[in-house]
Amino acid sequence: MSADELERRYRRLLAAYPWEHRRVYEDEMVAVLLAGARPGQRRPAAGEVRDLVGAGLRARLRVGARGFTAPAWADAAAVTGLLAVMLLLASAATAVLGGPGRGPSAADWLRVAGWCGVCAAALSGLRWAAAGLAWAGVVAWWVLVAPRTVDEPTYVVDTLPQLLLAVVAAGALTVPAPRRRAWAVLGVRRALPLLLAPVTAAALLEINRTLSPTRDAGSGSFHVLYGLEAASSTTLWLYVAGFAAAGLAVGLALVTLPPPVRRRIAVMLLPVAVLALVIDATLAGWNYSNMHMGHPVPLAPVQWAVLVLVPPVTFLAGALLVRRREETLRMVALGRAADREQPAA
């Protein structure tokens, strides 16, 4: 009975190894471990636990790293890098265009110039130049924005999704890929919506800022929806329709990509959306306190830890789900092929 119990515990420890490894070597490893066990031993030794779990996790990391070298990841990175840069450029352009009573700062112009350079380099196929400029944009955030954490914590936290999007853009552009790979993956029909949609969104925001009524102008009642202002509900819904059309064009362009590429683009961009959602959902009270307390209220260390850990955890979870999904599809395809090869009874 003790030998059976020891075997079960060894097999639980071997679960740290990838299933491909266990399928081939598990029985042999268990036999070796049992042969080296002491008479009457019921539990694995502490050293065995450490060695087996450590080796299993290292094997999983090696398998996972090989998975990221698949061509689909390179294709997805090329598209994601271009899309992220366009979104950052649109955001920077919106800040420069501003609205009534607000003039652009030197930092706003710097952002526009920087992301224009990244976009031009990416579209021209100069991947290393685009990646270098994108990483320079990430460093610029640390130089220009991070020092304001003590005095303006809400501003710093509000810019974190943009920082993460810049990291995604820089990381995606750093992934080795053939020259102008994004154009080859997208094609002209998909590339045009991806390039025009952020520009359209920025133009709609500027038009709304320029033409929207203001409360101090005595223009009477007006309608507001998520920061959009219009004198009539019809005009407001026209703005909404414009944003919806731009989003739909991007969605259709991405949906028509091959499924492996489409899944990986979602995995790369999902951390940005999740981080923005976490900030909006969990820090609303903290933001309100900063607005009304009369002095900055710093984030607690656990809150900073959540903001730092959410993006990598989201990415790794998404990558794991994609891998399992594709492995399941592969096994189903193999099963169907085997069924077709069997002769009819």
Protein Blocks (a to p, Z undefined) as FASTA:
>chain_A
ZZmmmmmmmmmmmmmpcfklmmmmmmmmmmmmmmmpcehiabdcfklmmmmmmmmmmmmm
mmmmmmmmpmklmmmmmmmmmmmmmmmmmmmmmmmnmpghiacdfklmmmmmmmmmmmmm
mmnopaklmmmmmmmmmmmmmmmmmmmmmmmmmlmmmmmmmmmmmmmmmmmmmpgcdehk
lmmmnommlmmmmmmmmmmmmmmmmmmmmmpccfklonojaddeehiacfbfklmmmmmm
mmmmmmmmmmmmmmmpcfklmmmmmmmmmmmmmmmmmmmmmmmmmmmmmmmnopacdddf
klmmmmmmmmmmmmmmmmmmmmmmmmmmmmmmmmmmmmmmpccZZ
